[in-house]
Structure formats: structure tokens, C-alpha cells
Amino acid sequence: QVQLVESGGGLVQPGGSLRLSCAASRTVISSYRMGWYRQVPGKQRELVAEISSGATTNYADSVKGRFTISRDNAKNTVNLQMNSLKPEDTAVYYCNAKYQWRDSWGRGTQVTVSS
């Protein structure tokens, strides 16, 4: 079972940037589809961005042009660069790893966009 640990969250002003990182251990994730999801209280967890093992990316419409997902298989990490942040981006961000029937989640990192 892959273990995922997110980092990089925090408080940022509107228009600012943050870079989230997800470090994987116990398993090499090069064959996994990796994703970033987010959740606010009272709402369902939603996909933010995902990247396939072949580096094909997919983004939620709300973050296209502002967020960039990338993976570094040598370091066993996945990153999410978030630019032009908006208050509505405030959420707990979770890293996800999928491969066949395997589906693993990190514990999340809080991102707060506020002035």
C-alpha cells in the first residue's frame, strides 16, 4: 500500500501562489495515476488535477490555466503549482494514487486564500 504525505499548504493572499508536494513511500508510483483533490466542509471531494503514468494531464475547469500538476518519478513525488489563487480555492487538498484496484489517499494539507 502506497503511503502519501502532502506538504506545502498554508495561508496566502488572493492572487498569490503555493506549491503543494506529495511524497510517496513504500511503493514506486511511476505506474500510478496521481491526482490532487480538494474538499471543503459540507461538500464532496472534487478532482482538481490528475496526471497519468505517461504524463497526460487533466484539470478541473475551475483551475485550468492557473494550476499545473507534475510528477518526478525519480523522487517519487507529485507536485501541484497553484498560481493566481482565489478565495474559492480554499480547501483541504488531498493527494491520491490509483493503480488497478489500488486507491490510496494522503491525510491532506490545508490551503487558505484570504486577505
N, CA, C and O atoms as CSV, one atom per row, in Angstrom:
chain,resi,resn,atom,element,x,y,z
A,1,GLN,N,N,0.852,-1.185,0.000
A,1,GLN,CA,C,0.000,0.000,0.000
A,1,GLN,C,C,0.891,1.240,0.000
A,1,GLN,O,O,1.743,1.406,0.873
A,2,VAL,N,N,0.687,2.090,-0.974
A,2,VAL,CA,C,1.495,3.301,-1.050
A,2,VAL,C,C,1.085,4.259,0.060
A,2,VAL,O,O,-0.098,4.395,0.370
A,3,GLN,N,N,2.065,4.914,0.647
A,3,GLN,CA,C,1.813,5.929,1.668
A,3,GLN,C,C,2.098,7.296,1.061
A,3,GLN,O,O,3.132,7.502,0.425
A,4,LEU,N,N,1.167,8.230,1.265
A,4,LEU,CA,C,1.274,9.560,0.667
A,4,LEU,C,C,1.278,10.620,1.754
A,4,LEU,O,O,0.471,10.569,2.683
A,5,VAL,N,N,2.186,11.580,1.639
A,5,VAL,CA,C,2.258,12.677,2.599
A,5,VAL,C,C,2.316,13.988,1.828
A,5,VAL,O,O,3.231,14.228,1.041
A,6,GLU,N,N,1.308,14.834,2.077
A,6,GLU,CA,C,1.246,16.133,1.419
A,6,GLU,C,C,1.962,17.200,2.241
A,6,GLU,O,O,2.057,17.102,3.465
A,7,SER,N,N,2.458,18.209,1.554
A,7,SER,CA,C,3.077,19.351,2.221
A,7,SER,C,C,2.926,20.579,1.328
A,7,SER,O,O,2.607,20.465,0.144
A,8,GLY,N,N,3.161,21.759,1.916
A,8,GLY,CA,C,3.166,22.981,1.130
A,8,GLY,C,C,1.943,23.859,1.285
A,8,GLY,O,O,1.888,24.954,0.725
A,9,GLY,N,N,0.958,23.390,2.041
A,9,GLY,CA,C,-0.226,24.207,2.239
A,9,GLY,C,C,0.061,25.399,3.147
A,9,GLY,O,O,1.134,25.507,3.742
A,10,GLY,N,N,-0.925,26.288,3.237
A,10,GLY,CA,C,-0.757,27.441,4.106
A,10,GLY,C,C,-1.740,28.534,3.773
A,10,GLY,O,O,-2.715,28.328,3.049
A,11,LEU,N,N,-1.461,29.704,4.319
A,11,LEU,CA,C,-2.297,30.886,4.099
A,11,LEU,C,C,-1.629,31.771,3.055
A,11,LEU,O,O,-0.439,32.070,3.147
A,12,VAL,N,N,-2.403,32.182,2.070
A,12,VAL,CA,C,-1.874,33.028,1.002
A,12,VAL,C,C,-2.936,34.052,0.619
A,12,VAL,O,O,-4.134,33.792,0.724
A,13,GLN,N,N,-2.484,35.206,0.177
A,13,GLN,CA,C,-3.418,36.243,-0.251
A,13,GLN,C,C,-3.957,35.947,-1.643
A,13,GLN,O,O,-3.298,35.265,-2.427
A,14,PRO,N,N,-5.140,36.449,-1.959
A,14,PRO,CA,C,-5.664,36.292,-3.323
A,14,PRO,C,C,-4.658,36.801,-4.355
A,14,PRO,O,O,-4.044,37.854,-4.187
A,15,GLY,N,N,-4.510,36.024,-5.423
A,15,GLY,CA,C,-3.527,36.343,-6.446
A,15,GLY,C,C,-2.172,35.732,-6.209
A,15,GLY,O,O,-1.308,35.780,-7.085
A,16,GLY,N,N,-1.972,35.162,-5.052
A,16,GLY,CA,C,-0.691,34.560,-4.707
A,16,GLY,C,C,-0.532,33.150,-5.241
A,16,GLY,O,O,-1.386,32.630,-5.959
A,17,SER,N,N,0.590,32.547,-4.867
A,17,SER,CA,C,0.918,31.203,-5.355
A,17,SER,C,C,1.322,30.292,-4.205
A,17,SER,O,O,1.830,30.745,-3.180
A,18,LEU,N,N,1.090,29.018,-4.395
A,18,LEU,CA,C,1.569,27.969,-3.494
A,18,LEU,C,C,1.959,26.766,-4.333
A,18,LEU,O,O,1.435,26.551,-5.426
A,19,ARG,N,N,2.883,25.994,-3.803
A,19,ARG,CA,C,3.283,24.751,-4.455
A,19,ARG,C,C,3.095,23.607,-3.466
A,19,ARG,O,O,3.758,23.547,-2.430
A,20,LEU,N,N,2.190,22.714,-3.800
A,20,LEU,CA,C,1.958,21.527,-2.978
A,20,LEU,C,C,2.819,20.373,-3.477
A,20,LEU,O,O,3.040,20.204,-4.676
A,21,SER,N,N,3.290,19.596,-2.527
A,21,SER,CA,C,4.054,18.396,-2.875
A,21,SER,C,C,3.445,17.178,-2.215
A,21,SER,O,O,2.900,17.257,-1.114
A,22,CYS,N,N,3.541,16.062,-2.891
A,22,CYS,CA,C,3.062,14.781,-2.368
A,22,CYS,C,C,4.213,13.789,-2.482
A,22,CYS,O,O,4.656,13.453,-3.580
A,23,ALA,N,N,4.683,13.334,-1.340
A,23,ALA,CA,C,5.778,12.369,-1.307
A,23,ALA,C,C,5.209,10.984,-1.079
A,23,ALA,O,O,4.454,10.762,-0.132
A,24,ALA,N,N,5.571,10.057,-1.945
A,24,ALA,CA,C,5.094,8.674,-1.831
A,24,ALA,C,C,6.192,7.788,-1.276
A,24,ALA,O,O,7.375,7.979,-1.556
A,25,SER,N,N,5.772,6.810,-0.479
A,25,SER,CA,C,6.731,5.842,0.048
A,25,SER,C,C,6.101,4.450,0.027
A,25,SER,O,O,4.901,4.296,-0.198
A,26,ARG,N,N,6.927,3.455,0.264
A,26,ARG,CA,C,6.567,2.035,0.286
A,26,ARG,C,C,6.373,1.458,-1.111
A,26,ARG,O,O,6.544,0.254,-1.303
A,27,THR,N,N,6.023,2.280,-2.083
A,27,THR,CA,C,5.782,1.803,-3.444
A,27,THR,C,C,6.274,2.840,-4.443
A,27,THR,O,O,6.133,4.044,-4.225
A,28,VAL,N,N,6.854,2.363,-5.543
A,28,VAL,CA,C,7.238,3.264,-6.630
A,28,VAL,C,C,5.977,3.626,-7.400
A,28,VAL,O,O,5.219,2.742,-7.800
A,29,ILE,N,N,5.745,4.911,-7.610
A,29,ILE,CA,C,4.472,5.366,-8.165
A,29,ILE,C,C,4.526,5.639,-9.662
A,29,ILE,O,O,3.592,6.225,-10.210
A,30,SER,N,N,5.584,5.234,-10.328
A,30,SER,CA,C,5.720,5.580,-11.751
A,30,SER,C,C,4.582,5.011,-12.600
A,30,SER,O,O,4.265,5.579,-13.646
A,31,SER,N,N,3.963,3.910,-12.182
A,31,SER,CA,C,2.865,3.321,-12.943
A,31,SER,C,C,1.490,3.808,-12.484
A,31,SER,O,O,0.467,3.440,-13.062
A,32,TYR,N,N,1.477,4.632,-11.449
A,32,TYR,CA,C,0.209,5.088,-10.872
A,32,TYR,C,C,-0.315,6.336,-11.570
A,32,TYR,O,O,0.451,7.170,-12.053
A,33,ARG,N,N,-1.631,6.439,-11.610
A,33,ARG,CA,C,-2.277,7.702,-11.952
A,33,ARG,C,C,-2.345,8.507,-10.656
A,33,ARG,O,O,-2.906,8.047,-9.662
A,34,MET,N,N,-1.784,9.680,-10.672
A,34,MET,CA,C,-1.723,10.506,-9.476
A,34,MET,C,C,-2.654,11.699,-9.619
A,34,MET,O,O,-2.790,12.274,-10.699
A,35,GLY,N,N,-3.285,12.057,-8.521
A,35,GLY,CA,C,-4.214,13.168,-8.589
A,35,GLY,C,C,-4.198,14.022,-7.342
A,35,GLY,O,O,-3.778,13.588,-6.269
A,36,TRP,N,N,-4.667,15.247,-7.508
A,36,TRP,CA,C,-4.915,16.154,-6.395
A,36,TRP,C,C,-6.415,16.422,-6.356
A,36,TRP,O,O,-7.029,16.754,-7.369
A,37,TYR,N,N,-6.984,16.272,-5.177
A,37,TYR,CA,C,-8.390,16.540,-4.943
A,37,TYR,C,C,-8.488,17.596,-3.848
A,37,TYR,O,O,-7.517,17.854,-3.137
A,38,ARG,N,N,-9.653,18.199,-3.717
A,38,ARG,CA,C,-9.860,19.141,-2.627
A,38,ARG,C,C,-11.278,18.998,-2.080
A,38,ARG,O,O,-12.200,18.543,-2.757
A,39,GLN,N,N,-11.401,19.408,-0.822
A,39,GLN,CA,C,-12.693,19.280,-0.163
A,39,GLN,C,C,-12.878,20.422,0.819
A,39,GLN,O,O,-11.965,20.787,1.560
A,40,VAL,N,N,-14.092,20.983,0.807
A,40,VAL,CA,C,-14.484,21.980,1.804
A,40,VAL,C,C,-15.589,21.365,2.653
A,40,VAL,O,O,-16.292,20.466,2.190
A,41,PRO,N,N,-15.752,21.832,3.880
A,41,PRO,CA,C,-16.770,21.254,4.759
A,41,PRO,C,C,-18.152,21.302,4.120
A,41,PRO,O,O,-18.570,22.326,3.580
A,42,GLY,N,N,-18.854,20.168,4.193
A,42,GLY,CA,C,-20.209,20.093,3.680
A,42,GLY,C,C,-20.314,19.799,2.200
A,42,GLY,O,O,-21.415,19.697,1.659
A,43,LYS,N,N,-19.166,19.660,1.537
A,43,LYS,CA,C,-19.190,19.369,0.105
A,43,LYS,C,C,-18.403,18.102,-0.195
A,43,LYS,O,O,-17.567,17.664,0.596
A,44,GLN,N,N,-18.691,17.523,-1.360
A,44,GLN,CA,C,-17.975,16.327,-1.769
A,44,GLN,C,C,-16.549,16.688,-2.189
A,44,GLN,O,O,-16.261,17.799,-2.632
A,45,ARG,N,N,-15.692,15.715,-2.031
A,45,ARG,CA,C,-14.326,15.880,-2.508
A,45,ARG,C,C,-14.361,15.957,-4.037
A,45,ARG,O,O,-15.072,15.189,-4.685
A,46,GLU,N,N,-13.597,16.877,-4.603
A,46,GLU,CA,C,-13.614,17.058,-6.049
A,46,GLU,C,C,-12.205,16.976,-6.629
A,46,GLU,O,O,-11.217,17.340,-5.991
A,47,LEU,N,N,-12.155,16.485,-7.859
A,47,LEU,CA,C,-10.886,16.394,-8.555
A,47,LEU,C,C,-10.403,17.788,-8.939
A,47,LEU,O,O,-11.166,18.596,-9.467
A,48,VAL,N,N,-9.137,18.058,-8.670
A,48,VAL,CA,C,-8.509,19.303,-9.076
A,48,VAL,C,C,-7.664,19.073,-10.331
A,48,VAL,O,O,-7.799,19.784,-11.327
A,49,ALA,N,N,-6.793,18.071,-10.261
A,49,ALA,CA,C,-5.903,17.773,-11.386
A,49,ALA,C,C,-5.402,16.347,-11.242
A,49,ALA,O,O,-5.284,15.828,-10.133
A,50,GLU,N,N,-5.109,15.721,-12.371
A,50,GLU,CA,C,-4.545,14.379,-12.348
A,50,GLU,C,C,-3.536,14.228,-13.463
A,50,GLU,O,O,-3.566,14.942,-14.466
A,51,ILE,N,N,-2.632,13.268,-13.255
A,51,ILE,CA,C,-1.584,13.018,-14.238
A,51,ILE,C,C,-1.396,11.513,-14.360
A,51,ILE,O,O,-1.255,10.810,-13.359
A,52,SER,N,N,-1.394,11.032,-15.583
A,52,SER,CA,C,-1.261,9.602,-15.821
A,52,SER,C,C,0.205,9.176,-15.717
A,52,SER,O,O,1.102,10.005,-15.567
A,53,SER,N,N,0.421,7.867,-15.800
A,53,SER,CA,C,1.790,7.353,-15.790
A,53,SER,C,C,2.580,7.856,-16.995
A,53,SER,O,O,3.806,7.950,-16.949
A,54,GLY,N,N,1.869,8.177,-18.070
A,54,GLY,CA,C,2.512,8.715,-19.266
A,54,GLY,C,C,2.563,10.228,-19.313
A,54,GLY,O,O,2.913,10.820,-20.334
A,55,ALA,N,N,2.202,10.863,-18.172
A,55,ALA,CA,C,2.265,12.327,-18.008
A,55,ALA,C,C,1.165,13.089,-18.739
A,55,ALA,O,O,1.288,14.293,-18.960
A,56,THR,N,N,0.103,12.405,-19.111
A,56,THR,CA,C,-1.080,13.104,-19.633
A,56,THR,C,C,-1.805,13.741,-18.458
A,56,THR,O,O,-2.017,13.108,-17.424
A,57,THR,N,N,-2.180,15.000,-18.630
A,57,THR,CA,C,-2.802,15.728,-17.519
A,57,THR,C,C,-4.270,16.048,-17.805
A,57,THR,O,O,-4.710,16.112,-18.953
A,58,ASN,N,N,-5.004,16.246,-16.711
A,58,ASN,CA,C,-6.410,16.614,-16.793
A,58,ASN,C,C,-6.688,17.561,-15.634
A,58,ASN,O,O,-6.221,17.337,-14.517
A,59,TYR,N,N,-7.450,18.620,-15.902
A,59,TYR,CA,C,-7.715,19.631,-14.885
A,59,TYR,C,C,-9.208,19.925,-14.771
A,59,TYR,O,O,-9.950,19.831,-15.748
A,60,ALA,N,N,-9.627,20.278,-13.577
A,60,ALA,CA,C,-10.966,20.817,-13.398
A,60,ALA,C,C,-11.046,22.156,-14.128
A,60,ALA,O,O,-10.067,22.901,-14.188
A,61,ASP,N,N,-12.210,22.451,-14.677
A,61,ASP,CA,C,-12.362,23.716,-15.425
A,61,ASP,C,C,-12.015,24.923,-14.562
A,61,ASP,O,O,-11.493,25.923,-15.055
A,62,SER,N,N,-12.307,24.820,-13.277
A,62,SER,CA,C,-12.118,25.963,-12.383
A,62,SER,C,C,-10.645,26.315,-12.153
A,62,SER,O,O,-10.342,27.410,-11.679
A,63,VAL,N,N,-9.730,25.402,-12.483
A,63,VAL,CA,C,-8.305,25.674,-12.226
A,63,VAL,C,C,-7.468,25.699,-13.499
A,63,VAL,O,O,-6.267,25.962,-13.445
A,64,LYS,N,N,-8.083,25.429,-14.633
A,64,LYS,CA,C,-7.326,25.427,-15.893
A,64,LYS,C,C,-6.659,26.772,-16.124
A,64,LYS,O,O,-7.273,27.825,-15.956
A,65,GLY,N,N,-5.401,26.719,-16.508
A,65,GLY,CA,C,-4.650,27.946,-16.760
A,65,GLY,C,C,-4.023,28.541,-15.518
A,65,GLY,O,O,-3.210,29.459,-15.624
A,66,ARG,N,N,-4.379,28.044,-14.342
A,66,ARG,CA,C,-3.828,28.565,-13.089
A,66,ARG,C,C,-2.995,27.526,-12.344
A,66,ARG,O,O,-1.999,27.871,-11.707
A,67,PHE,N,N,-3.392,26.266,-12.421
A,67,PHE,CA,C,-2.718,25.179,-11.698
A,67,PHE,C,C,-1.982,24.287,-12.687
A,67,PHE,O,O,-2.414,24.101,-13.825
A,68,THR,N,N,-0.868,23.742,-12.232
A,68,THR,CA,C,-0.098,22.807,-13.041
A,68,THR,C,C,0.325,21.618,-12.191
A,68,THR,O,O,0.962,21.779,-11.149
A,69,ILE,N,N,-0.035,20.426,-12.646
A,69,ILE,CA,C,0.381,19.209,-11.956
A,69,ILE,C,C,1.600,18.633,-12.670
A,69,ILE,O,O,1.699,18.681,-13.896
A,70,SER,N,N,2.519,18.091,-11.889
A,70,SER,CA,C,3.710,17.480,-12.476
A,70,SER,C,C,4.140,16.310,-11.598
A,70,SER,O,O,3.761,16.223,-10.430
A,71,ARG,N,N,4.921,15.431,-12.165
A,71,ARG,CA,C,5.420,14.296,-11.393
A,71,ARG,C,C,6.914,14.142,-11.616
A,71,ARG,O,O,7.436,14.433,-12.692
A,72,ASP,N,N,7.582,13.683,-10.582
A,72,ASP,CA,C,9.015,13.405,-10.649
A,72,ASP,C,C,9.191,11.957,-10.197
A,72,ASP,O,O,9.274,11.674,-9.002
A,73,ASN,N,N,9.245,11.057,-11.156
A,73,ASN,CA,C,9.308,9.638,-10.814
A,73,ASN,C,C,10.626,9.277,-10.119
A,73,ASN,O,O,10.675,8.336,-9.327
A,74,ALA,N,N,11.672,10.012,-10.413
A,74,ALA,CA,C,12.958,9.739,-9.760
A,74,ALA,C,C,12.880,10.013,-8.262
A,74,ALA,O,O,13.509,9.325,-7.457
A,75,LYS,N,N,12.089,11.040,-7.898
A,75,LYS,CA,C,11.933,11.390,-6.481
A,75,LYS,C,C,10.671,10.793,-5.866
A,75,LYS,O,O,10.421,10.945,-4.670
A,76,ASN,N,N,9.874,10.108,-6.699
A,76,ASN,CA,C,8.622,9.514,-6.210
A,76,ASN,C,C,7.683,10.570,-5.635
A,76,ASN,O,O,7.071,10.369,-4.586
A,77,THR,N,N,7.579,11.692,-6.334
A,77,THR,CA,C,6.757,12.799,-5.861
A,77,THR,C,C,5.841,13.319,-6.969
A,77,THR,O,O,6.081,13.118,-8.160
A,78,VAL,N,N,4.787,13.991,-6.525
A,78,VAL,CA,C,3.877,14.690,-7.429
A,78,VAL,C,C,3.668,16.082,-6.857
A,78,VAL,O,O,3.520,16.247,-5.646
A,79,ASN,N,N,3.655,17.075,-7.722
A,79,ASN,CA,C,3.532,18.459,-7.276
A,79,ASN,C,C,2.329,19.134,-7.922
A,79,ASN,O,O,1.873,18.741,-8.996
A,80,LEU,N,N,1.832,20.148,-7.247
A,80,LEU,CA,C,0.757,20.968,-7.792
A,80,LEU,C,C,1.154,22.425,-7.604
A,80,LEU,O,O,1.162,22.938,-6.485
A,81,GLN,N,N,1.479,23.082,-8.702
A,81,GLN,CA,C,1.791,24.507,-8.665
A,81,GLN,C,C,0.494,25.275,-8.845
A,81,GLN,O,O,-0.209,25.106,-9.841
A,82,MET,N,N,0.184,26.124,-7.867
A,82,MET,CA,C,-1.075,26.862,-7.886
A,82,MET,C,C,-0.773,28.351,-7.955
A,82,MET,O,O,-0.178,28.919,-7.039
A,83,ASN,N,N,-1.186,28.970,-9.038
A,83,ASN,CA,C,-0.977,30.411,-9.240
A,83,ASN,C,C,-2.317,31.131,-9.298
A,83,ASN,O,O,-3.365,30.508,-9.465
A,84,SER,N,N,-2.267,32.437,-9.158
A,84,SER,CA,C,-3.482,33.272,-9.231
A,84,SER,C,C,-4.581,32.712,-8.338
A,84,SER,O,O,-5.727,32.561,-8.761
A,85,LEU,N,N,-4.221,32.412,-7.114
A,85,LEU,CA,C,-5.170,31.773,-6.205
A,85,LEU,C,C,-6.327,32.693,-5.864
A,85,LEU,O,O,-6.179,33.911,-5.764
A,86,LYS,N,N,-7.487,32.068,-5.689
A,86,LYS,CA,C,-8.724,32.779,-5.389
A,86,LYS,C,C,-9.267,32.286,-4.044
A,86,LYS,O,O,-8.940,31.179,-3.616
A,87,PRO,N,N,-10.082,33.090,-3.383
A,87,PRO,CA,C,-10.682,32.618,-2.117
A,87,PRO,C,C,-11.431,31.296,-2.269
A,87,PRO,O,O,-11.455,30.487,-1.341
A,88,GLU,N,N,-12.034,31.075,-3.417
A,88,GLU,CA,C,-12.778,29.820,-3.629
A,88,GLU,C,C,-11.869,28.608,-3.792
A,88,GLU,O,O,-12.359,27.481,-3.869
A,89,ASP,N,N,-10.565,28.814,-3.847
A,89,ASP,CA,C,-9.628,27.687,-3.850
A,89,ASP,C,C,-9.351,27.188,-2.434
A,89,ASP,O,O,-8.664,26.182,-2.258
A,90,THR,N,N,-9.864,27.864,-1.449
A,90,THR,CA,C,-9.670,27.444,-0.059
A,90,THR,C,C,-10.295,26.073,0.171
A,90,THR,O,O,-11.477,25.863,-0.099
A,91,ALA,N,N,-9.487,25.148,0.673
A,91,ALA,CA,C,-9.942,23.771,0.884
A,91,ALA,C,C,-8.809,22.965,1.501
A,91,ALA,O,O,-7.678,23.436,1.618
A,92,VAL,N,N,-9.136,21.751,1.890
A,92,VAL,CA,C,-8.100,20.769,2.213
A,92,VAL,C,C,-7.782,20.025,0.919
A,92,VAL,O,O,-8.676,19.505,0.252
A,93,TYR,N,N,-6.505,19.983,0.579
A,93,TYR,CA,C,-6.060,19.345,-0.652
A,93,TYR,C,C,-5.463,17.976,-0.333
A,93,TYR,O,O,-4.621,17.839,0.555
A,94,TYR,N,N,-5.917,16.971,-1.075
A,94,TYR,CA,C,-5.510,15.592,-0.845
A,94,TYR,C,C,-4.793,15.036,-2.074
A,94,TYR,O,O,-5.174,15.305,-3.213
A,95,CYS,N,N,-3.773,14.276,-1.818
A,95,CYS,CA,C,-3.066,13.552,-2.868
A,95,CYS,C,C,-3.667,12.153,-2.993
A,95,CYS,O,O,-4.030,11.534,-1.992
A,96,ASN,N,N,-3.769,11.661,-4.225
A,96,ASN,CA,C,-4.368,10.354,-4.487
A,96,ASN,C,C,-3.513,9.570,-5.467
A,96,ASN,O,O,-2.950,10.125,-6.410
A,97,ALA,N,N,-3.426,8.266,-5.223
A,97,ALA,CA,C,-2.684,7.384,-6.121
A,97,ALA,C,C,-3.562,6.210,-6.523
A,97,ALA,O,O,-4.100,5.517,-5.659
A,98,LYS,N,N,-3.714,5.979,-7.818
A,98,LYS,CA,C,-4.555,4.889,-8.312
A,98,LYS,C,C,-3.742,3.990,-9.248
A,98,LYS,O,O,-2.999,4.460,-10.109
A,99,TYR,N,N,-3.912,2.672,-9.043
A,99,TYR,CA,C,-3.319,1.684,-9.953
A,99,TYR,C,C,-4.113,0.401,-9.832
A,99,TYR,O,O,-4.131,-0.220,-8.769
A,100,GLN,N,N,-4.757,0.003,-10.885
A,100,GLN,CA,C,-5.635,-1.169,-10.885
A,100,GLN,C,C,-6.637,-1.007,-9.746
A,100,GLN,O,O,-7.378,-0.024,-9.713
A,101,TRP,N,N,-6.669,-1.946,-8.823
A,101,TRP,CA,C,-7.644,-1.832,-7.725
A,101,TRP,C,C,-7.102,-1.008,-6.552
A,101,TRP,O,O,-7.821,-0.784,-5.579
A,102,ARG,N,N,-5.873,-0.564,-6.627
A,102,ARG,CA,C,-5.261,0.164,-5.527
A,102,ARG,C,C,-5.658,1.633,-5.582
A,102,ARG,O,O,-5.600,2.265,-6.636
A,103,ASP,N,N,-6.059,2.166,-4.438
A,103,ASP,CA,C,-6.523,3.541,-4.361
A,103,ASP,C,C,-6.106,4.075,-3.001
A,103,ASP,O,O,-6.676,3.678,-1.985
A,104,SER,N,N,-5.124,4.966,-2.962
A,104,SER,CA,C,-4.572,5.452,-1.698
A,104,SER,C,C,-4.699,6.968,-1.600
A,104,SER,O,O,-4.653,7.690,-2.597
A,105,TRP,N,N,-4.860,7.420,-0.355
A,105,TRP,CA,C,-5.028,8.851,-0.091
A,105,TRP,C,C,-4.048,9.308,0.976
A,105,TRP,O,O,-3.687,8.552,1.877
A,106,GLY,N,N,-3.630,10.552,0.855
A,106,GLY,CA,C,-2.893,11.182,1.932
A,106,GLY,C,C,-3.866,11.782,2.936
A,106,GLY,O,O,-5.083,11.670,2.783
A,107,ARG,N,N,-3.318,12.419,3.964
A,107,ARG,CA,C,-4.164,12.990,5.005
A,107,ARG,C,C,-4.598,14.416,4.698
A,107,ARG,O,O,-5.473,14.955,5.375
A,108,GLY,N,N,-4.013,15.018,3.712
A,108,GLY,CA,C,-4.440,16.338,3.291
A,108,GLY,C,C,-3.596,17.472,3.857
A,108,GLY,O,O,-2.928,17.331,4.881
A,109,THR,N,N,-3.649,18.600,3.155
A,109,THR,CA,C,-2.979,19.817,3.605
A,109,THR,C,C,-3.917,20.998,3.352
A,109,THR,O,O,-4.529,21.102,2.289
A,110,GLN,N,N,-4.020,21.877,4.337
A,110,GLN,CA,C,-4.969,22.990,4.256
A,110,GLN,C,C,-4.393,24.117,3.416
A,110,GLN,O,O,-3.248,24.530,3.597
A,111,VAL,N,N,-5.207,24.599,2.500
A,111,VAL,CA,C,-4.879,25.803,1.718
A,111,VAL,C,C,-5.962,26.840,2.006
A,111,VAL,O,O,-7.151,26.584,1.813
A,112,THR,N,N,-5.535,28.006,2.467
A,112,THR,CA,C,-6.463,29.084,2.765
A,112,THR,C,C,-6.053,30.317,1.972
A,112,THR,O,O,-4.926,30.800,2.087
A,113,VAL,N,N,-6.985,30.818,1.166
A,113,VAL,CA,C,-6.738,32.010,0.357
A,113,VAL,C,C,-7.598,33.140,0.924
A,113,VAL,O,O,-8.822,33.140,0.792
A,114,SER,N,N,-6.939,34.084,1.544
A,114,SER,CA,C,-7.674,35.147,2.226
A,114,SER,C,C,-6.781,36.369,2.393
A,114,SER,O,O,-5.564,36.256,2.536
A,115,SER,N,N,-7.408,37.528,2.372
A,115,SER,CA,C,-6.669,38.766,2.615
A,115,SER,C,C,-6.756,39.151,4.092
A,115,SER,O,O,-6.196,40.169,4.499
